[in-house]
Amino acid sequence: MWTFLSILAIGALAVSFWLRKNAIWGGATIGLFIGLAIALFKGFHFYIFQRAIIIGALVGFGAEALGLLADYLKSKND
């Protein structure tokens, strides 16, 4: 499962890199800092660090998708 989620997160980061910087990169950055903080207090395990970045990127992807959906619905109602 984590392998699939990491491929999805890396794919979202790669696609968003060429389009524009957006919530996906912000989520990954926040995940990086949260993962680093957790890893420092719990003992540094790379899987904690990796999973926090993956979750952050996917949350950013969800935020970006909701923003695109809102723009679509707004233009459809006008």
mmCIF file of the N, C-alpha and C atoms, coordinates in Angstrom:
data_MODEL
# 
_entry.id   MODEL 
# 
loop_
_atom_site.group_PDB 
_atom_site.id 
_atom_site.type_symbol 
_atom_site.label_atom_id 
_atom_site.label_alt_id 
_atom_site.label_comp_id 
_atom_site.label_asym_id 
_atom_site.label_entity_id 
_atom_site.label_seq_id 
_atom_site.pdbx_PDB_ins_code 
_atom_site.Cartn_x 
_atom_site.Cartn_y 
_atom_site.Cartn_z 
_atom_site.occupancy 
_atom_site.B_iso_or_equiv 
_atom_site.pdbx_formal_charge 
_atom_site.auth_seq_id 
_atom_site.auth_comp_id 
_atom_site.auth_asym_id 
_atom_site.auth_atom_id 
_atom_site.pdbx_PDB_model_num 
ATOM 1   N N  . MET A 1 1  ? 0.817   -1.183 0.000   1.00 0.00 ? 1  MET A N  1 
ATOM 2   C CA . MET A 1 1  ? 0.000   0.000  0.000   1.00 0.00 ? 1  MET A CA 1 
ATOM 3   C C  . MET A 1 1  ? 0.872   1.264  0.000   1.00 0.00 ? 1  MET A C  1 
ATOM 4   N N  . TRP A 1 2  ? 1.897   1.277  0.840   1.00 0.00 ? 2  TRP A N  1 
ATOM 5   C CA . TRP A 1 2  ? 2.748   2.463  0.900   1.00 0.00 ? 2  TRP A CA 1 
ATOM 6   C C  . TRP A 1 2  ? 3.533   2.652  -0.383  1.00 0.00 ? 2  TRP A C  1 
ATOM 7   N N  . THR A 1 3  ? 3.823   1.565  -1.067  1.00 0.00 ? 3  THR A N  1 
ATOM 8   C CA . THR A 1 3  ? 4.512   1.678  -2.345  1.00 0.00 ? 3  THR A CA 1 
ATOM 9   C C  . THR A 1 3  ? 3.622   2.388  -3.360  1.00 0.00 ? 3  THR A C  1 
ATOM 10  N N  . PHE A 1 4  ? 2.351   1.994  -3.415  1.00 0.00 ? 4  PHE A N  1 
ATOM 11  C CA . PHE A 1 4  ? 1.402   2.644  -4.318  1.00 0.00 ? 4  PHE A CA 1 
ATOM 12  C C  . PHE A 1 4  ? 1.230   4.120  -3.968  1.00 0.00 ? 4  PHE A C  1 
ATOM 13  N N  . LEU A 1 5  ? 1.095   4.418  -2.681  1.00 0.00 ? 5  LEU A N  1 
ATOM 14  C CA . LEU A 1 5  ? 0.924   5.808  -2.258  1.00 0.00 ? 5  LEU A CA 1 
ATOM 15  C C  . LEU A 1 5  ? 2.166   6.641  -2.564  1.00 0.00 ? 5  LEU A C  1 
ATOM 16  N N  . SER A 1 6  ? 3.344   6.056  -2.417  1.00 0.00 ? 6  SER A N  1 
ATOM 17  C CA . SER A 1 6  ? 4.562   6.807  -2.717  1.00 0.00 ? 6  SER A CA 1 
ATOM 18  C C  . SER A 1 6  ? 4.683   7.064  -4.221  1.00 0.00 ? 6  SER A C  1 
ATOM 19  N N  . ILE A 1 7  ? 4.291   6.102  -5.058  1.00 0.00 ? 7  ILE A N  1 
ATOM 20  C CA . ILE A 1 7  ? 4.304   6.324  -6.506  1.00 0.00 ? 7  ILE A CA 1 
ATOM 21  C C  . ILE A 1 7  ? 3.311   7.414  -6.880  1.00 0.00 ? 7  ILE A C  1 
ATOM 22  N N  . LEU A 1 8  ? 2.139   7.402  -6.265  1.00 0.00 ? 8  LEU A N  1 
ATOM 23  C CA . LEU A 1 8  ? 1.136   8.440  -6.521  1.00 0.00 ? 8  LEU A CA 1 
ATOM 24  C C  . LEU A 1 8  ? 1.641   9.814  -6.094  1.00 0.00 ? 8  LEU A C  1 
ATOM 25  N N  . ALA A 1 9  ? 2.267   9.894  -4.929  1.00 0.00 ? 9  ALA A N  1 
ATOM 26  C CA . ALA A 1 9  ? 2.790   11.170 -4.437  1.00 0.00 ? 9  ALA A CA 1 
ATOM 27  C C  . ALA A 1 9  ? 3.921   11.690 -5.321  1.00 0.00 ? 9  ALA A C  1 
ATOM 28  N N  . ILE A 1 10 ? 4.826   10.807 -5.731  1.00 0.00 ? 10 ILE A N  1 
ATOM 29  C CA . ILE A 1 10 ? 5.933   11.228 -6.600  1.00 0.00 ? 10 ILE A CA 1 
ATOM 30  C C  . ILE A 1 10 ? 5.404   11.670 -7.959  1.00 0.00 ? 10 ILE A C  1 
ATOM 31  N N  . GLY A 1 11 ? 4.402   10.951 -8.468  1.00 0.00 ? 11 GLY A N  1 
ATOM 32  C CA . GLY A 1 11 ? 3.794   11.353 -9.737  1.00 0.00 ? 11 GLY A CA 1 
ATOM 33  C C  . GLY A 1 11 ? 3.128   12.714 -9.637  1.00 0.00 ? 11 GLY A C  1 
ATOM 34  N N  . ALA A 1 12 ? 2.403   12.964 -8.552  1.00 0.00 ? 12 ALA A N  1 
ATOM 35  C CA . ALA A 1 12 ? 1.753   14.262 -8.365  1.00 0.00 ? 12 ALA A CA 1 
ATOM 36  C C  . ALA A 1 12 ? 2.786   15.373 -8.235  1.00 0.00 ? 12 ALA A C  1 
ATOM 37  N N  . LEU A 1 13 ? 3.872   15.108 -7.518  1.00 0.00 ? 13 LEU A N  1 
ATOM 38  C CA . LEU A 1 13 ? 4.928   16.110 -7.387  1.00 0.00 ? 13 LEU A CA 1 
ATOM 39  C C  . LEU A 1 13 ? 5.595   16.387 -8.732  1.00 0.00 ? 13 LEU A C  1 
ATOM 40  N N  . ALA A 1 14 ? 5.820   15.352 -9.522  1.00 0.00 ? 14 ALA A N  1 
ATOM 41  C CA . ALA A 1 14 ? 6.471   15.528 -10.823 1.00 0.00 ? 14 ALA A CA 1 
ATOM 42  C C  . ALA A 1 14 ? 5.592   16.329 -11.772 1.00 0.00 ? 14 ALA A C  1 
ATOM 43  N N  . VAL A 1 15 ? 4.311   15.995 -11.823 1.00 0.00 ? 15 VAL A N  1 
ATOM 44  C CA . VAL A 1 15 ? 3.405   16.724 -12.722 1.00 0.00 ? 15 VAL A CA 1 
ATOM 45  C C  . VAL A 1 15 ? 3.264   18.173 -12.281 1.00 0.00 ? 15 VAL A C  1 
ATOM 46  N N  . SER A 1 16 ? 3.123   18.404 -10.993 1.00 0.00 ? 16 SER A N  1 
ATOM 47  C CA . SER A 1 16 ? 2.932   19.773 -10.518 1.00 0.00 ? 16 SER A CA 1 
ATOM 48  C C  . SER A 1 16 ? 4.207   20.601 -10.631 1.00 0.00 ? 16 SER A C  1 
ATOM 49  N N  . PHE A 1 17 ? 5.367   19.955 -10.737 1.00 0.00 ? 17 PHE A N  1 
ATOM 50  C CA . PHE A 1 17 ? 6.615   20.705 -10.869 1.00 0.00 ? 17 PHE A CA 1 
ATOM 51  C C  . PHE A 1 17 ? 6.634   21.493 -12.174 1.00 0.00 ? 17 PHE A C  1 
ATOM 52  N N  . TRP A 1 18 ? 6.159   20.890 -13.263 1.00 0.00 ? 18 TRP A N  1 
ATOM 53  C CA . TRP A 1 18 ? 6.189   21.589 -14.546 1.00 0.00 ? 18 TRP A CA 1 
ATOM 54  C C  . TRP A 1 18 ? 5.006   22.519 -14.731 1.00 0.00 ? 18 TRP A C  1 
ATOM 55  N N  . LEU A 1 19 ? 3.925   22.294 -14.015 1.00 0.00 ? 19 LEU A N  1 
ATOM 56  C CA . LEU A 1 19 ? 2.771   23.179 -14.166 1.00 0.00 ? 19 LEU A CA 1 
ATOM 57  C C  . LEU A 1 19 ? 2.978   24.472 -13.382 1.00 0.00 ? 19 LEU A C  1 
ATOM 58  N N  . ARG A 1 20 ? 3.124   24.356 -12.091 1.00 0.00 ? 20 ARG A N  1 
ATOM 59  C CA . ARG A 1 20 ? 3.374   25.498 -11.208 1.00 0.00 ? 20 ARG A CA 1 
ATOM 60  C C  . ARG A 1 20 ? 3.558   24.983 -9.799  1.00 0.00 ? 20 ARG A C  1 
ATOM 61  N N  . LYS A 1 21 ? 4.145   25.773 -8.967  1.00 0.00 ? 21 LYS A N  1 
ATOM 62  C CA . LYS A 1 21 ? 4.280   25.384 -7.565  1.00 0.00 ? 21 LYS A CA 1 
ATOM 63  C C  . LYS A 1 21 ? 2.904   25.566 -6.913  1.00 0.00 ? 21 LYS A C  1 
ATOM 64  N N  . ASN A 1 22 ? 2.456   24.579 -6.176  1.00 0.00 ? 22 ASN A N  1 
ATOM 65  C CA . ASN A 1 22 ? 1.114   24.645 -5.627  1.00 0.00 ? 22 ASN A CA 1 
ATOM 66  C C  . ASN A 1 22 ? 1.038   23.919 -4.290  1.00 0.00 ? 22 ASN A C  1 
ATOM 67  N N  . ALA A 1 23 ? -0.165  23.542 -3.900  1.00 0.00 ? 23 ALA A N  1 
ATOM 68  C CA . ALA A 1 23 ? -0.395  22.941 -2.584  1.00 0.00 ? 23 ALA A CA 1 
ATOM 69  C C  . ALA A 1 23 ? 0.292   21.593 -2.420  1.00 0.00 ? 23 ALA A C  1 
ATOM 70  N N  . ILE A 1 24 ? 0.575   20.914 -3.506  1.00 0.00 ? 24 ILE A N  1 
ATOM 71  C CA . ILE A 1 24 ? 1.237   19.609 -3.409  1.00 0.00 ? 24 ILE A CA 1 
ATOM 72  C C  . ILE A 1 24 ? 2.637   19.777 -2.836  1.00 0.00 ? 24 ILE A C  1 
ATOM 73  N N  . TRP A 1 25 ? 3.364   20.768 -3.329  1.00 0.00 ? 25 TRP A N  1 
ATOM 74  C CA . TRP A 1 25 ? 4.713   21.023 -2.811  1.00 0.00 ? 25 TRP A CA 1 
ATOM 75  C C  . TRP A 1 25 ? 4.665   21.556 -1.389  1.00 0.00 ? 25 TRP A C  1 
ATOM 76  N N  . GLY A 1 26 ? 3.667   22.365 -1.083  1.00 0.00 ? 26 GLY A N  1 
ATOM 77  C CA . GLY A 1 26 ? 3.517   22.853 0.282   1.00 0.00 ? 26 GLY A CA 1 
ATOM 78  C C  . GLY A 1 26 ? 3.222   21.727 1.257   1.00 0.00 ? 26 GLY A C  1 
ATOM 79  N N  . GLY A 1 27 ? 2.352   20.806 0.856   1.00 0.00 ? 27 GLY A N  1 
ATOM 80  C CA . GLY A 1 27 ? 2.042   19.651 1.695   1.00 0.00 ? 27 GLY A CA 1 
ATOM 81  C C  . GLY A 1 27 ? 3.253   18.770 1.911   1.00 0.00 ? 27 GLY A C  1 
ATOM 82  N N  . ALA A 1 28 ? 4.048   18.559 0.858   1.00 0.00 ? 28 ALA A N  1 
ATOM 83  C CA . ALA A 1 28 ? 5.254   17.738 0.991   1.00 0.00 ? 28 ALA A CA 1 
ATOM 84  C C  . ALA A 1 28 ? 6.266   18.408 1.916   1.00 0.00 ? 28 ALA A C  1 
ATOM 85  N N  . THR A 1 29 ? 6.380   19.725 1.829   1.00 0.00 ? 29 THR A N  1 
ATOM 86  C CA . THR A 1 29 ? 7.303   20.452 2.693   1.00 0.00 ? 29 THR A CA 1 
ATOM 87  C C  . THR A 1 29 ? 6.869   20.380 4.154   1.00 0.00 ? 29 THR A C  1 
ATOM 88  N N  . ILE A 1 30 ? 5.581   20.566 4.396   1.00 0.00 ? 30 ILE A N  1 
ATOM 89  C CA . ILE A 1 30 ? 5.075   20.451 5.768   1.00 0.00 ? 30 ILE A CA 1 
ATOM 90  C C  . ILE A 1 30 ? 5.267   19.027 6.283   1.00 0.00 ? 30 ILE A C  1 
ATOM 91  N N  . GLY A 1 31 ? 5.007   18.040 5.417   1.00 0.00 ? 31 GLY A N  1 
ATOM 92  C CA . GLY A 1 31 ? 5.241   16.649 5.800   1.00 0.00 ? 31 GLY A CA 1 
ATOM 93  C C  . GLY A 1 31 ? 6.698   16.386 6.139   1.00 0.00 ? 31 GLY A C  1 
ATOM 94  N N  . LEU A 1 32 ? 7.602   17.017 5.395   1.00 0.00 ? 32 LEU A N  1 
ATOM 95  C CA . LEU A 1 32 ? 9.030   16.881 5.660   1.00 0.00 ? 32 LEU A CA 1 
ATOM 96  C C  . LEU A 1 32 ? 9.374   17.373 7.052   1.00 0.00 ? 32 LEU A C  1 
ATOM 97  N N  . PHE A 1 33 ? 8.877   18.556 7.419   1.00 0.00 ? 33 PHE A N  1 
ATOM 98  C CA . PHE A 1 33 ? 9.181   19.110 8.739   1.00 0.00 ? 33 PHE A CA 1 
ATOM 99  C C  . PHE A 1 33 ? 8.510   18.320 9.862   1.00 0.00 ? 33 PHE A C  1 
ATOM 100 N N  . ILE A 1 34 ? 7.272   17.899 9.646   1.00 0.00 ? 34 ILE A N  1 
ATOM 101 C CA . ILE A 1 34 ? 6.590   17.098 10.665  1.00 0.00 ? 34 ILE A CA 1 
ATOM 102 C C  . ILE A 1 34 ? 7.282   15.750 10.826  1.00 0.00 ? 34 ILE A C  1 
ATOM 103 N N  . GLY A 1 35 ? 7.648   15.132 9.705   1.00 0.00 ? 35 GLY A N  1 
ATOM 104 C CA . GLY A 1 35 ? 8.368   13.863 9.771   1.00 0.00 ? 35 GLY A CA 1 
ATOM 105 C C  . GLY A 1 35 ? 9.702   13.990 10.476  1.00 0.00 ? 35 GLY A C  1 
ATOM 106 N N  . LEU A 1 36 ? 10.395  15.091 10.226  1.00 0.00 ? 36 LEU A N  1 
ATOM 107 C CA . LEU A 1 36 ? 11.676  15.333 10.893  1.00 0.00 ? 36 LEU A CA 1 
ATOM 108 C C  . LEU A 1 36 ? 11.483  15.502 12.396  1.00 0.00 ? 36 LEU A C  1 
ATOM 109 N N  . ALA A 1 37 ? 10.448  16.244 12.791  1.00 0.00 ? 37 ALA A N  1 
ATOM 110 C CA . ALA A 1 37 ? 10.189  16.448 14.217  1.00 0.00 ? 37 ALA A CA 1 
ATOM 111 C C  . ALA A 1 37 ? 9.828   15.128 14.900  1.00 0.00 ? 37 ALA A C  1 
ATOM 112 N N  . ILE A 1 38 ? 8.969   14.336 14.270  1.00 0.00 ? 38 ILE A N  1 
ATOM 113 C CA . ILE A 1 38 ? 8.583   13.050 14.856  1.00 0.00 ? 38 ILE A CA 1 
ATOM 114 C C  . ILE A 1 38 ? 9.787   12.123 14.932  1.00 0.00 ? 38 ILE A C  1 
ATOM 115 N N  . ALA A 1 39 ? 10.578  12.099 13.869  1.00 0.00 ? 39 ALA A N  1 
ATOM 116 C CA . ALA A 1 39 ? 11.754  11.226 13.839  1.00 0.00 ? 39 ALA A CA 1 
ATOM 117 C C  . ALA A 1 39 ? 12.765  11.611 14.911  1.00 0.00 ? 39 ALA A C  1 
ATOM 118 N N  . LEU A 1 40 ? 12.894  12.893 15.203  1.00 0.00 ? 40 LEU A N  1 
ATOM 119 C CA . LEU A 1 40 ? 13.839  13.317 16.237  1.00 0.00 ? 40 LEU A CA 1 
ATOM 120 C C  . LEU A 1 40 ? 13.387  12.889 17.626  1.00 0.00 ? 40 LEU A C  1 
ATOM 121 N N  . PHE A 1 41 ? 12.071  12.915 17.874  1.00 0.00 ? 41 PHE A N  1 
ATOM 122 C CA . PHE A 1 41 ? 11.578  12.550 19.200  1.00 0.00 ? 41 PHE A CA 1 
ATOM 123 C C  . PHE A 1 41 ? 11.400  11.053 19.378  1.00 0.00 ? 41 PHE A C  1 
ATOM 124 N N  . LYS A 1 42 ? 11.104  10.333 18.323  1.00 0.00 ? 42 LYS A N  1 
ATOM 125 C CA . LYS A 1 42 ? 10.846  8.897  18.415  1.00 0.00 ? 42 LYS A CA 1 
ATOM 126 C C  . LYS A 1 42 ? 12.068  8.058  18.076  1.00 0.00 ? 42 LYS A C  1 
ATOM 127 N N  . GLY A 1 43 ? 13.153  8.673  17.718  1.00 0.00 ? 43 GLY A N  1 
ATOM 128 C CA . GLY A 1 43 ? 14.290  7.927  17.193  1.00 0.00 ? 43 GLY A CA 1 
ATOM 129 C C  . GLY A 1 43 ? 14.173  7.928  15.679  1.00 0.00 ? 43 GLY A C  1 
ATOM 130 N N  . PHE A 1 44 ? 15.253  8.208  15.017  1.00 0.00 ? 44 PHE A N  1 
ATOM 131 C CA . PHE A 1 44 ? 15.181  8.410  13.575  1.00 0.00 ? 44 PHE A CA 1 
ATOM 132 C C  . PHE A 1 44 ? 14.983  7.089  12.841  1.00 0.00 ? 44 PHE A C  1 
ATOM 133 N N  . HIS A 1 45 ? 13.788  6.911  12.347  1.00 0.00 ? 45 HIS A N  1 
ATOM 134 C CA . HIS A 1 45 ? 13.463  5.791  11.481  1.00 0.00 ? 45 HIS A CA 1 
ATOM 135 C C  . HIS A 1 45 ? 13.028  6.387  10.151  1.00 0.00 ? 45 HIS A C  1 
ATOM 136 N N  . PHE A 1 46 ? 13.669  5.946  9.081   1.00 0.00 ? 46 PHE A N  1 
ATOM 137 C CA . PHE A 1 46 ? 13.414  6.554  7.778   1.00 0.00 ? 46 PHE A CA 1 
ATOM 138 C C  . PHE A 1 46 ? 11.970  6.372  7.338   1.00 0.00 ? 46 PHE A C  1 
ATOM 139 N N  . TYR A 1 47 ? 11.321  5.275  7.716   1.00 0.00 ? 47 TYR A N  1 
ATOM 140 C CA . TYR A 1 47 ? 9.953   5.052  7.266   1.00 0.00 ? 47 TYR A CA 1 
ATOM 141 C C  . TYR A 1 47 ? 8.990   6.094  7.832   1.00 0.00 ? 47 TYR A C  1 
ATOM 142 N N  . ILE A 1 48 ? 9.228   6.584  9.047   1.00 0.00 ? 48 ILE A N  1 
ATOM 143 C CA . ILE A 1 48 ? 8.390   7.644  9.617   1.00 0.00 ? 48 ILE A CA 1 
ATOM 144 C C  . ILE A 1 48 ? 8.544   8.915  8.790   1.00 0.00 ? 48 ILE A C  1 
ATOM 145 N N  . PHE A 1 49 ? 9.765   9.247  8.488   1.00 0.00 ? 49 PHE A N  1 
ATOM 146 C CA . PHE A 1 49 ? 10.087  10.425 7.691   1.00 0.00 ? 49 PHE A CA 1 
ATOM 147 C C  . PHE A 1 49 ? 9.440   10.321 6.308   1.00 0.00 ? 49 PHE A C  1 
ATOM 148 N N  . GLN A 1 50 ? 9.592   9.171  5.673   1.00 0.00 ? 50 GLN A N  1 
ATOM 149 C CA . GLN A 1 50 ? 9.054   8.942  4.335   1.00 0.00 ? 50 GLN A CA 1 
ATOM 150 C C  . GLN A 1 50 ? 7.530   9.013  4.334   1.00 0.00 ? 50 GLN A C  1 
ATOM 151 N N  . ARG A 1 51 ? 6.901   8.383  5.278   1.00 0.00 ? 51 ARG A N  1 
ATOM 152 C CA . ARG A 1 51 ? 5.435   8.357  5.314   1.00 0.00 ? 51 ARG A CA 1 
ATOM 153 C C  . ARG A 1 51 ? 4.850   9.730  5.599   1.00 0.00 ? 51 ARG A C  1 
ATOM 154 N N  . ALA A 1 52 ? 5.502   10.531 6.398   1.00 0.00 ? 52 ALA A N  1 
ATOM 155 C CA . ALA A 1 52 ? 5.011   11.887 6.664   1.00 0.00 ? 52 ALA A CA 1 
ATOM 156 C C  . ALA A 1 52 ? 5.060   12.729 5.395   1.00 0.00 ? 52 ALA A C  1 
ATOM 157 N N  . ILE A 1 53 ? 6.111   12.595 4.600   1.00 0.00 ? 53 ILE A N  1 
ATOM 158 C CA . ILE A 1 53 ? 6.203   13.334 3.340   1.00 0.00 ? 53 ILE A CA 1 
ATOM 159 C C  . ILE A 1 53 ? 5.132   12.858 2.367   1.00 0.00 ? 53 ILE A C  1 
ATOM 160 N N  . ILE A 1 54 ? 4.914   11.553 2.286   1.00 0.00 ? 54 ILE A N  1 
ATOM 161 C CA . ILE A 1 54 ? 3.898   11.009 1.382   1.00 0.00 ? 54 ILE A CA 1 
ATOM 162 C C  . ILE A 1 54 ? 2.509   11.516 1.769   1.00 0.00 ? 54 ILE A C  1 
ATOM 163 N N  . ILE A 1 55 ? 2.198   11.454 3.050   1.00 0.00 ? 55 ILE A N  1 
ATOM 164 C CA . ILE A 1 55 ? 0.887   11.920 3.516   1.00 0.00 ? 55 ILE A CA 1 
ATOM 165 C C  . ILE A 1 55 ? 0.727   13.410 3.247   1.00 0.00 ? 55 ILE A C  1 
ATOM 166 N N  . GLY A 1 56 ? 1.760   14.205 3.501   1.00 0.00 ? 56 GLY A N  1 
ATOM 167 C CA . GLY A 1 56 ? 1.690   15.640 3.234   1.00 0.00 ? 56 GLY A CA 1 
ATOM 168 C C  . GLY A 1 56 ? 1.466   15.942 1.760   1.00 0.00 ? 56 GLY A C  1 
ATOM 169 N N  . ALA A 1 57 ? 2.158   15.236 0.883   1.00 0.00 ? 57 ALA A N  1 
ATOM 170 C CA . ALA A 1 57 ? 1.984   15.458 -0.560  1.00 0.00 ? 57 ALA A CA 1 
ATOM 171 C C  . ALA A 1 57 ? 0.585   15.067 -1.001  1.00 0.00 ? 57 ALA A C  1 
ATOM 172 N N  . LEU A 1 58 ? 0.053   13.973 -0.466  1.00 0.00 ? 58 LEU A N  1 
ATOM 173 C CA . LEU A 1 58 ? -1.294  13.554 -0.848  1.00 0.00 ? 58 LEU A CA 1 
ATOM 174 C C  . LEU A 1 58 ? -2.363  14.484 -0.299  1.00 0.00 ? 58 LEU A C  1 
ATOM 175 N N  . VAL A 1 59 ? -2.154  15.036 0.883   1.00 0.00 ? 59 VAL A N  1 
ATOM 176 C CA . VAL A 1 59 ? -3.091  16.033 1.413   1.00 0.00 ? 59 VAL A CA 1 
ATOM 177 C C  . VAL A 1 59 ? -3.055  17.288 0.532   1.00 0.00 ? 59 VAL A C  1 
ATOM 178 N N  . GLY A 1 60 ? -1.870  17.693 0.111   1.00 0.00 ? 60 GLY A N  1 
ATOM 179 C CA . GLY A 1 60 ? -1.756  18.823 -0.811  1.00 0.00 ? 60 GLY A CA 1 
ATOM 180 C C  . GLY A 1 60 ? -2.416  18.536 -2.139  1.00 0.00 ? 60 GLY A C  1 
ATOM 181 N N  . PHE A 1 61 ? -2.294  17.303 -2.638  1.00 0.00 ? 61 PHE A N  1 
ATOM 182 C CA . PHE A 1 61 ? -2.961  16.912 -3.874  1.00 0.00 ? 61 PHE A CA 1 
ATOM 183 C C  . PHE A 1 61 ? -4.474  17.000 -3.715  1.00 0.00 ? 61 PHE A C  1 
ATOM 184 N N  . GLY A 1 62 ? -4.983  16.567 -2.568  1.00 0.00 ? 62 GLY A N  1 
ATOM 185 C CA . GLY A 1 62 ? -6.420  16.670 -2.298  1.00 0.00 ? 62 GLY A CA 1 
ATOM 186 C C  . GLY A 1 62 ? -6.888  18.115 -2.249  1.00 0.00 ? 62 GLY A C  1 
ATOM 187 N N  . ALA A 1 63 ? -6.103  18.975 -1.630  1.00 0.00 ? 63 ALA A N  1 
ATOM 188 C CA . ALA A 1 63 ? -6.455  20.398 -1.568  1.00 0.00 ? 63 ALA A CA 1 
ATOM 189 C C  . ALA A 1 63 ? -6.464  21.017 -2.960  1.00 0.00 ? 63 ALA A C  1 
ATOM 190 N N  . GLU A 1 64 ? -5.486  20.652 -3.766  1.00 0.00 ? 64 GLU A N  1 
ATOM 191 C CA . GLU A 1 64 ? -5.421  21.174 -5.130  1.00 0.00 ? 64 GLU A CA 1 
ATOM 192 C C  . GLU A 1 64 ? -6.593  20.664 -5.963  1.00 0.00 ? 64 GLU A C  1 
ATOM 193 N N  . ALA A 1 65 ? -6.954  19.396 -5.788  1.00 0.00 ? 65 ALA A N  1 
ATOM 194 C CA . ALA A 1 65 ? -8.079  18.824 -6.520  1.00 0.00 ? 65 ALA A CA 1 
ATOM 195 C C  . ALA A 1 65 ? -9.394  19.483 -6.116  1.00 0.00 ? 65 ALA A C  1 
ATOM 196 N N  . LEU A 1 66 ? -9.576  19.760 -4.832  1.00 0.00 ? 66 LEU A N  1 
ATOM 197 C CA . LEU A 1 66 ? -10.785 20.454 -4.390  1.00 0.00 ? 66 LEU A CA 1 
ATOM 198 C C  . LEU A 1 66 ? -10.856 21.867 -4.951  1.00 0.00 ? 66 LEU A C  1 
ATOM 199 N N  . GLY A 1 67 ? -9.706  22.542 -5.040  1.00 0.00 ? 67 GLY A N  1 
ATOM 200 C CA . GLY A 1 67 ? -9.680  23.876 -5.637  1.00 0.00 ? 67 GLY A CA 1 
ATOM 201 C C  . GLY A 1 67 ? -10.055 23.851 -7.114  1.00 0.00 ? 67 GLY A C  1 
ATOM 202 N N  . LEU A 1 68 ? -9.549  22.856 -7.843  1.00 0.00 ? 68 LEU A N  1 
ATOM 203 C CA . LEU A 1 68 ? -9.910  22.724 -9.261  1.00 0.00 ? 68 LEU A CA 1 
ATOM 204 C C  . LEU A 1 68 ? -11.389 22.393 -9.430  1.00 0.00 ? 68 LEU A C  1 
ATOM 205 N N  . LEU A 1 69 ? -11.915 21.539 -8.550  1.00 0.00 ? 69 LEU A N  1 
ATOM 206 C CA . LEU A 1 69 ? -13.334 21.204 -8.599  1.00 0.00 ? 69 LEU A CA 1 
ATOM 207 C C  . LEU A 1 69 ? -14.196 22.432 -8.310  1.00 0.00 ? 69 LEU A C  1 
ATOM 208 N N  . ALA A 1 70 ? -13.803 23.240 -7.349  1.00 0.00 ? 70 ALA A N  1 
ATOM 209 C CA . ALA A 1 70 ? -14.551 24.454 -7.028  1.00 0.00 ? 70 ALA A CA 1 
ATOM 210 C C  . ALA A 1 70 ? -14.534 25.424 -8.209  1.00 0.00 ? 70 ALA A C  1 
ATOM 211 N N  . ASP A 1 71 ? -13.392 25.585 -8.863  1.00 0.00 ? 71 ASP A N  1 
ATOM 212 C CA . ASP A 1 71 ? -13.319 26.450 -10.043 1.00 0.00 ? 71 ASP A CA 1 
ATOM 213 C C  . ASP A 1 71 ? -14.210 25.936 -11.163 1.00 0.00 ? 71 ASP A C  1 
ATOM 214 N N  . TYR A 1 72 ? -14.228 24.624 -11.361 1.00 0.00 ? 72 TYR A N  1 
ATOM 215 C CA . TYR A 1 72 ? -15.057 24.029 -12.404 1.00 0.00 ? 72 TYR A CA 1 
ATOM 216 C C  . TYR A 1 72 ? -16.542 24.252 -12.109 1.00 0.00 ? 72 TYR A C  1 
ATOM 217 N N  . LEU A 1 73 ? -16.955 23.994 -10.873 1.00 0.00 ? 73 LEU A N  1 
ATOM 218 C CA . LEU A 1 73 ? -18.354 24.167 -10.528 1.00 0.00 ? 73 LEU A CA 1 
ATOM 219 C C  . LEU A 1 73 ? -18.787 25.632 -10.588 1.00 0.00 ? 73 LEU A C  1 
ATOM 220 N N  . LYS A 1 74 ? -17.878 26.529 -10.242 1.00 0.00 ? 74 LYS A N  1 
ATOM 221 C CA . LYS A 1 74 ? -18.189 27.957 -10.296 1.00 0.00 ? 74 LYS A CA 1 
ATOM 222 C C  . LYS A 1 74 ? -18.384 28.394 -11.741 1.00 0.00 ? 74 LYS A C  1 
ATOM 223 N N  . SER A 1 75 ? -17.511 27.948 -12.643 1.00 0.00 ? 75 SER A N  1 
ATOM 224 C CA . SER A 1 75 ? -17.639 28.330 -14.049 1.00 0.00 ? 75 SER A CA 1 
ATOM 225 C C  . SER A 1 75 ? -18.853 27.676 -14.697 1.00 0.00 ? 75 SER A C  1 
ATOM 226 N N  . LYS A 1 76 ? -19.245 26.522 -14.211 1.00 0.00 ? 76 LYS A N  1 
ATOM 227 C CA . LYS A 1 76 ? -20.410 25.821 -14.756 1.00 0.00 ? 76 LYS A CA 1 
ATOM 228 C C  . LYS A 1 76 ? -21.708 26.526 -14.373 1.00 0.00 ? 76 LYS A C  1 
ATOM 229 N N  . ASN A 1 77 ? -21.738 27.130 -13.185 1.00 0.00 ? 77 ASN A N  1 
ATOM 230 C CA . ASN A 1 77 ? -22.952 27.820 -12.711 1.00 0.00 ? 77 ASN A CA 1 
ATOM 231 C C  . ASN A 1 77 ? -23.094 29.212 -13.306 1.00 0.00 ? 77 ASN A C  1 
ATOM 232 N N  . ASP A 1 78 ? -22.042 29.787 -13.820 1.00 0.00 ? 78 ASP A N  1 
ATOM 233 C CA . ASP A 1 78 ? -22.122 31.144 -14.387 1.00 0.00 ? 78 ASP A CA 1 
ATOM 234 C C  . ASP A 1 78 ? -22.680 31.170 -15.763 1.00 0.00 ? 78 ASP A C  1 
# 
